[in-house]
Amino acid sequence: MSPTVFKYKNYRFFFFSKEESRLHIHVSCSDGEAKFWLEPIVSLAFNYRLSSKQLKQLQEIVEDHKDEIEKSWKKHFKG
């Protein structure tokens, strides 16, 4: 299962249910995908085919929604 946390334009922000326990968010769109760590700071963990411009914008979006992502993470993983 990979629940969607939110969508922004053509980007989907989501979790994978059966993955590592470190707080992170996945982002996908038709161009590619990325993964961002949220702790200790928001940072890029993985990128596939997204431009540096897209990654910069996505990191800002993740930073702006960090509280929402953390709340959804805790609810989804019951932690």
Secondary structure as the mmCIF struct_conf table of DSSP 4:
data_model
#
loop_
_struct_conf.conf_type_id
_struct_conf.id
_struct_conf.beg_label_comp_id
_struct_conf.beg_label_asym_id
_struct_conf.beg_label_seq_id
_struct_conf.end_label_comp_id
_struct_conf.end_label_asym_id
_struct_conf.end_label_seq_id
STRN STRN1 THR A 4 TYR A 8
TURN_TY1_P TURN_TY1_P1 LYS A 9 ASN A 10
STRN STRN2 TYR A 11 PHE A 14
TURN_TY1_P TURN_TY1_P2 SER A 17 LYS A 18
BEND BEND1 GLU A 19 GLU A 19
BEND BEND2 SER A 21 ARG A 22
STRN STRN3 HIS A 24 CYS A 29
TURN_TY1_P TURN_TY1_P3 SER A 30 ASP A 31
STRN STRN4 GLY A 32 TRP A 37
BEND BEND3 GLU A 39 ILE A 41
STRN STRN5 SER A 43 TYR A 48
BEND BEND4 ARG A 49 ARG A 49
HELX_RH_AL_P HELX_RH_AL_P1 SER A 52 ASP A 64
TURN_TY1_P TURN_TY1_P4 HIS A 65 HIS A 65
HELX_RH_AL_P HELX_RH_AL_P2 LYS A 66 PHE A 77
TURN_TY1_P TURN_TY1_P5 LYS A 78 LYS A 78
#
